[in-house]
Amino acid sequence: MENPKVLIYDGSFSGFLTTIYKIFEEGLHVANIQNKREVQKGLFSETVTVLTQTHKARRVWEGIQKKSHAAMKAIYFAYLSETKGIELMLYQYIRSMYAGSQQVSEDGIEEINLKIQQYSRMVAREKHRIEAVANFQISKDQVYFSTVAPYFNVLPLISKYYRSKYKGQEFIIYDSKRKYAIHYNLTTVEIISLELSSQAFVQDVSNNNIKALIYNNSYPQLTNEPRIPYCNERRAV
C-alpha cells in the first residue's frame, strides 16, 4: 500500500474541492488535508501541494448537488466553522455519499455526520447573529462600512442579506479577526485582503473616503494585498 498523503491546499473552499477531486481521481490514501497556513508535518506521511482549479472544484460541487442539496449547505457551512480537522472530516463525509454501506459503517460516518450538522448549525446561528448586530457608518464617499469579529468565517454568507436590506447601496464589511473584507460595488462582490491598523480610522469613517483608502496601496494605515474576485462558493464558481 502506498504511503498516506497529507494534501496541502490554499485555504479557499474551491481549493478544498479541488483537493477532493484529486483524491478521487488519483485514488490517494489520505492521512490529512491541511490549509497551507496551518501545515503540520506527519511522521510517516508524504505531502502533496494541490493547486486550485476552478473547473475541477465545480465538478465536485455539481456532483454533491446531484446527490443532496441539503449536503451542499451542511458541507459549506461546516467548512466555514474553521474547526481543526474539518477538511478531513468533510472528505470522509463526501466519500461516504458515494461509498457502500460497509464502508460507511467502518468509517463511523454517523458520528461524522452528526458533527458536521452541529458545525453547520453553529455557523448558521453566527450568520444570523452578525446580520442582527452589525452596525454601519456612512463614509465620506457614501459607502456603508461595518467592522465585525464573528466567531466563524461567515462573511461569505452575509452579502446576500445586506444586498437585500440596503438595495442600491454600496457597502464594505470588514472582519477584524480574519483581516479581510467583502465589498459590494453595486455590481459584484469582491473579497479584499487587508489589515486596518488604526482604530481611529474605524471610529471616524464619516471623515474618510473609504474606497480610496482601501484600494490605495501607499496609504500607511492599510496593507492591501491583490484583490480577489468574490465568487459564490456554494456553486464553486
Residue, then its C-alpha position, 0 to 999 in steps of 0.5 A: m500500500e502506498n504511503p498516506k498523503v497529507l494534501i496541502y491546499d490554499g485555504s479557499f473552499s474551491g481549493f478544498l474541492t479541488t483537493i477532493y477531486k484529486i483524491f478521487e481521481e488519483g485514488l490517494h490514501v489520505a492521512n490529512i488535508q491541511n490549509k497551507r497556513e496551518v501545515q503540520k508535518g506527519l511522521f510517516s506521511e508524504t505531502v502533496t501541494v494541490l493547486t486550485q482549479t476552478h473547473k475541477a472544484r465545480r465538478v465536485w460541487e455539481g456532483i454533491q448537488k446531484k446527490s443532496h442539496a441539503a449536503m451542499k449547505a451542511i458541507y459549506f457551512a461546516y467548512l466555514s466553522e474553521t474547526k481543526g480537522i474539518e477538511l478531513m472530516l468533510y472528505q470522509y463525509i463526501r466519500s461516504m455519499y458515494a461509498g457502500s454501506q460497509q464502508v460507511s459503517e467502518d468509517g463511523i460516518e454517523e458520528i461524522n455526520l452528526k458533527i458536521q450538522q452541529y458545525s453547520r448549525m453553529v455557523a448558521r446561528e453566527k450568520h444570523r447573529i452578525e446580520a442582527v448586530a452589525n452596525f454601519q457608518i456612512s463614509k465620506d464617499q457614501v459607502y456603508f462600512s461595518t467592522v465585525a469579529p464573528y466567531f466563524n468565517v461567515l462573511p461569505l454568507i452575509s452579502k446576500y442579506y445586506r444586498s437585500k436590506y440596503k438595495g442600491q447601496e454600496f457597502i464594505i464589511y470588514d472582519s477584524k479577526r480574519k483581516y479581510a473584507i467583502h465589498y459590494n460595488l453595486t455590481t459584484v462582490e469582491i473579497i479584499s485582503l487587508e489589515l486596518s491598523s488604526q482604530a481611529f480610522v474605524q471610529d471616524v469613517s464619516n471623515n474618510n473616503i473609504k474606497a480610496l483608502i482601501y484600494n490605495n496601496s501607499y496609504p500607511q494605515l492599510t496593507n492591501e494585498p491583490r484583490i480577489p474576485y468574490c465568487n459564490e462558493r456554494r456553486a464553486v464558481 
